[in-house]
Amino acid sequence: MGLLHNAVRRSDLDEVQKVVARGANVNAIDSKGYTPLMVAVEIENYEITEYLLKHGAVKSIGHTNRKGETAFDLTEDDDILELLSKYEEEGFQYESDGGGGYFGPSVPAPDGNI
């Protein structure tokens, strides 16, 4: 398991932020097919789930692990399910701006595209 997966599993938001700032892939897949987002959802850590989504993990919302489960299958926490649905339904698409930041819907990227 990678550094980001481990930091998420420990519910260590500070470490998650540091590892992501150093360039960790927020959509990395571990040996069980889990992304960091899936780990955060499974342990029902809202703050880390939200942080990962804001930093590009929205791309892995529909990813399935080796058991065929998505992030939606890994929790019964209504707040987390609502958060996942919000990002999925509103079509949040994140593109790197080259400086580690991301653009959400209706926010023009540097080239002017939305």
MODELLER restraints for C-alpha pairs under 7 A, 6 or more apart:
rsr = mdl.restraints
at = mdl.atoms
rsr.add(forms.Gaussian(group=physical.xy_distance, feature=features.Distance(at['CA:1:A'], at['CA:30:A']), mean=5.76, stdev=0.5))
rsr.add(forms.Gaussian(group=physical.xy_distance, feature=features.Distance(at['CA:4:A'], at['CA:16:A']), mean=6.01, stdev=0.5))
rsr.add(forms.Gaussian(group=physical.xy_distance, feature=features.Distance(at['CA:4:A'], at['CA:19:A']), mean=6.16, stdev=0.5))
rsr.add(forms.Gaussian(group=physical.xy_distance, feature=features.Distance(at['CA:4:A'], at['CA:24:A']), mean=6.81, stdev=0.5))
rsr.add(forms.Gaussian(group=physical.xy_distance, feature=features.Distance(at['CA:4:A'], at['CA:36:A']), mean=6.70, stdev=0.5))
rsr.add(forms.Gaussian(group=physical.xy_distance, feature=features.Distance(at['CA:5:A'], at['CA:36:A']), mean=5.13, stdev=0.5))
rsr.add(forms.Gaussian(group=physical.xy_distance, feature=features.Distance(at['CA:7:A'], at['CA:15:A']), mean=5.88, stdev=0.5))
rsr.add(forms.Gaussian(group=physical.xy_distance, feature=features.Distance(at['CA:7:A'], at['CA:16:A']), mean=5.51, stdev=0.5))
rsr.add(forms.Gaussian(group=physical.xy_distance, feature=features.Distance(at['CA:8:A'], at['CA:16:A']), mean=6.32, stdev=0.5))
rsr.add(forms.Gaussian(group=physical.xy_distance, feature=features.Distance(at['CA:8:A'], at['CA:36:A']), mean=6.55, stdev=0.5))
rsr.add(forms.Gaussian(group=physical.xy_distance, feature=features.Distance(at['CA:8:A'], at['CA:39:A']), mean=6.64, stdev=0.5))
rsr.add(forms.Gaussian(group=physical.xy_distance, feature=features.Distance(at['CA:8:A'], at['CA:40:A']), mean=5.94, stdev=0.5))
rsr.add(forms.Gaussian(group=physical.xy_distance, feature=features.Distance(at['CA:9:A'], at['CA:39:A']), mean=6.32, stdev=0.5))
rsr.add(forms.Gaussian(group=physical.xy_distance, feature=features.Distance(at['CA:9:A'], at['CA:40:A']), mean=6.89, stdev=0.5))
rsr.add(forms.Gaussian(group=physical.xy_distance, feature=features.Distance(at['CA:11:A'], at['CA:45:A']), mean=6.95, stdev=0.5))
rsr.add(forms.Gaussian(group=physical.xy_distance, feature=features.Distance(at['CA:13:A'], at['CA:48:A']), mean=6.09, stdev=0.5))
rsr.add(forms.Gaussian(group=physical.xy_distance, feature=features.Distance(at['CA:26:A'], at['CA:36:A']), mean=6.33, stdev=0.5))
rsr.add(forms.Gaussian(group=physical.xy_distance, feature=features.Distance(at['CA:26:A'], at['CA:52:A']), mean=6.69, stdev=0.5))
rsr.add(forms.Gaussian(group=physical.xy_distance, feature=features.Distance(at['CA:26:A'], at['CA:56:A']), mean=6.55, stdev=0.5))
rsr.add(forms.Gaussian(group=physical.xy_distance, feature=features.Distance(at['CA:26:A'], at['CA:57:A']), mean=5.52, stdev=0.5))
rsr.add(forms.Gaussian(group=physical.xy_distance, feature=features.Distance(at['CA:27:A'], at['CA:35:A']), mean=5.60, stdev=0.5))
rsr.add(forms.Gaussian(group=physical.xy_distance, feature=features.Distance(at['CA:27:A'], at['CA:36:A']), mean=6.67, stdev=0.5))
rsr.add(forms.Gaussian(group=physical.xy_distance, feature=features.Distance(at['CA:27:A'], at['CA:57:A']), mean=5.64, stdev=0.5))
rsr.add(forms.Gaussian(group=physical.xy_distance, feature=features.Distance(at['CA:27:A'], at['CA:60:A']), mean=6.01, stdev=0.5))
rsr.add(forms.Gaussian(group=physical.xy_distance, feature=features.Distance(at['CA:28:A'], at['CA:35:A']), mean=5.51, stdev=0.5))
rsr.add(forms.Gaussian(group=physical.xy_distance, feature=features.Distance(at['CA:28:A'], at['CA:36:A']), mean=6.95, stdev=0.5))
rsr.add(forms.Gaussian(group=physical.xy_distance, feature=features.Distance(at['CA:29:A'], at['CA:35:A']), mean=4.74, stdev=0.5))
rsr.add(forms.Gaussian(group=physical.xy_distance, feature=features.Distance(at['CA:32:A'], at['CA:65:A']), mean=6.44, stdev=0.5))
rsr.add(forms.Gaussian(group=physical.xy_distance, feature=features.Distance(at['CA:32:A'], at['CA:66:A']), mean=5.84, stdev=0.5))
rsr.add(forms.Gaussian(group=physical.xy_distance, feature=features.Distance(at['CA:33:A'], at['CA:65:A']), mean=4.11, stdev=0.5))
rsr.add(forms.Gaussian(group=physical.xy_distance, feature=features.Distance(at['CA:33:A'], at['CA:66:A']), mean=5.22, stdev=0.5))
rsr.add(forms.Gaussian(group=physical.xy_distance, feature=features.Distance(at['CA:34:A'], at['CA:65:A']), mean=5.38, stdev=0.5))
rsr.add(forms.Gaussian(group=physical.xy_distance, feature=features.Distance(at['CA:37:A'], at['CA:49:A']), mean=5.96, stdev=0.5))
rsr.add(forms.Gaussian(group=physical.xy_distance, feature=features.Distance(at['CA:37:A'], at['CA:52:A']), mean=6.34, stdev=0.5))
rsr.add(forms.Gaussian(group=physical.xy_distance, feature=features.Distance(at['CA:37:A'], at['CA:57:A']), mean=6.38, stdev=0.5))
rsr.add(forms.Gaussian(group=physical.xy_distance, feature=features.Distance(at['CA:38:A'], at['CA:71:A']), mean=5.00, stdev=0.5))
rsr.add(forms.Gaussian(group=physical.xy_distance, feature=features.Distance(at['CA:40:A'], at['CA:48:A']), mean=6.13, stdev=0.5))
rsr.add(forms.Gaussian(group=physical.xy_distance, feature=features.Distance(at['CA:40:A'], at['CA:49:A']), mean=5.36, stdev=0.5))
rsr.add(forms.Gaussian(group=physical.xy_distance, feature=features.Distance(at['CA:41:A'], at['CA:49:A']), mean=6.18, stdev=0.5))
rsr.add(forms.Gaussian(group=physical.xy_distance, feature=features.Distance(at['CA:41:A'], at['CA:71:A']), mean=6.33, stdev=0.5))
rsr.add(forms.Gaussian(group=physical.xy_distance, feature=features.Distance(at['CA:41:A'], at['CA:74:A']), mean=6.37, stdev=0.5))
rsr.add(forms.Gaussian(group=physical.xy_distance, feature=features.Distance(at['CA:41:A'], at['CA:75:A']), mean=6.15, stdev=0.5))
rsr.add(forms.Gaussian(group=physical.xy_distance, feature=features.Distance(at['CA:41:A'], at['CA:80:A']), mean=6.99, stdev=0.5))
rsr.add(forms.Gaussian(group=physical.xy_distance, feature=features.Distance(at['CA:42:A'], at['CA:74:A']), mean=4.95, stdev=0.5))
rsr.add(forms.Gaussian(group=physical.xy_distance, feature=features.Distance(at['CA:42:A'], at['CA:75:A']), mean=5.52, stdev=0.5))
rsr.add(forms.Gaussian(group=physical.xy_distance, feature=features.Distance(at['CA:44:A'], at['CA:75:A']), mean=6.72, stdev=0.5))
rsr.add(forms.Gaussian(group=physical.xy_distance, feature=features.Distance(at['CA:44:A'], at['CA:77:A']), mean=6.79, stdev=0.5))
rsr.add(forms.Gaussian(group=physical.xy_distance, feature=features.Distance(at['CA:46:A'], at['CA:80:A']), mean=6.01, stdev=0.5))
rsr.add(forms.Gaussian(group=physical.xy_distance, feature=features.Distance(at['CA:55:A'], at['CA:102:A']), mean=6.59, stdev=0.5))
rsr.add(forms.Gaussian(group=physical.xy_distance, feature=features.Distance(at['CA:56:A'], at['CA:94:A']), mean=5.77, stdev=0.5))
rsr.add(forms.Gaussian(group=physical.xy_distance, feature=features.Distance(at['CA:58:A'], at['CA:87:A']), mean=6.75, stdev=0.5))
rsr.add(forms.Gaussian(group=physical.xy_distance, feature=features.Distance(at['CA:61:A'], at['CA:70:A']), mean=6.91, stdev=0.5))
rsr.add(forms.Gaussian(group=physical.xy_distance, feature=features.Distance(at['CA:61:A'], at['CA:71:A']), mean=6.06, stdev=0.5))
rsr.add(forms.Gaussian(group=physical.xy_distance, feature=features.Distance(at['CA:62:A'], at['CA:70:A']), mean=5.73, stdev=0.5))
rsr.add(forms.Gaussian(group=physical.xy_distance, feature=features.Distance(at['CA:63:A'], at['CA:70:A']), mean=5.65, stdev=0.5))
rsr.add(forms.Gaussian(group=physical.xy_distance, feature=features.Distance(at['CA:64:A'], at['CA:70:A']), mean=4.66, stdev=0.5))
rsr.add(forms.Gaussian(group=physical.xy_distance, feature=features.Distance(at['CA:72:A'], at['CA:81:A']), mean=6.46, stdev=0.5))
rsr.add(forms.Gaussian(group=physical.xy_distance, feature=features.Distance(at['CA:92:A'], at['CA:104:A']), mean=5.72, stdev=0.5))
rsr.add(forms.Gaussian(group=physical.xy_distance, feature=features.Distance(at['CA:92:A'], at['CA:105:A']), mean=5.70, stdev=0.5))
rsr.add(forms.Gaussian(group=physical.xy_distance, feature=features.Distance(at['CA:93:A'], at['CA:104:A']), mean=5.92, stdev=0.5))
rsr.add(forms.Gaussian(group=physical.xy_distance, feature=features.Distance(at['CA:93:A'], at['CA:105:A']), mean=6.56, stdev=0.5))
rsr.add(forms.Gaussian(group=physical.xy_distance, feature=features.Distance(at['CA:94:A'], at['CA:102:A']), mean=5.49, stdev=0.5))
rsr.add(forms.Gaussian(group=physical.xy_distance, feature=features.Distance(at['CA:94:A'], at['CA:103:A']), mean=5.30, stdev=0.5))
rsr.add(forms.Gaussian(group=physical.xy_distance, feature=features.Distance(at['CA:94:A'], at['CA:104:A']), mean=5.67, stdev=0.5))
rsr.add(forms.Gaussian(group=physical.xy_distance, feature=features.Distance(at['CA:95:A'], at['CA:102:A']), mean=5.55, stdev=0.5))
rsr.add(forms.Gaussian(group=physical.xy_distance, feature=features.Distance(at['CA:95:A'], at['CA:103:A']), mean=5.96, stdev=0.5))
rsr.add(forms.Gaussian(group=physical.xy_distance, feature=features.Distance(at['CA:96:A'], at['CA:102:A']), mean=4.99, stdev=0.5))
rsr.add(forms.Gaussian(group=physical.xy_distance, feature=features.Distance(at['CA:103:A'], at['CA:109:A']), mean=6.57, stdev=0.5))
rsr.add(forms.Gaussian(group=physical.xy_distance, feature=features.Distance(at['CA:105:A'], at['CA:114:A']), mean=6.82, stdev=0.5))
rsr.add(forms.Gaussian(group=physical.xy_distance, feature=features.Distance(at['CA:106:A'], at['CA:114:A']), mean=5.42, stdev=0.5))
rsr.add(forms.Gaussian(group=physical.xy_distance, feature=features.Distance(at['CA:107:A'], at['CA:114:A']), mean=5.92, stdev=0.5))
rsr.add(forms.Gaussian(group=physical.xy_distance, feature=features.Distance(at['CA:108:A'], at['CA:114:A']), mean=4.63, stdev=0.5))
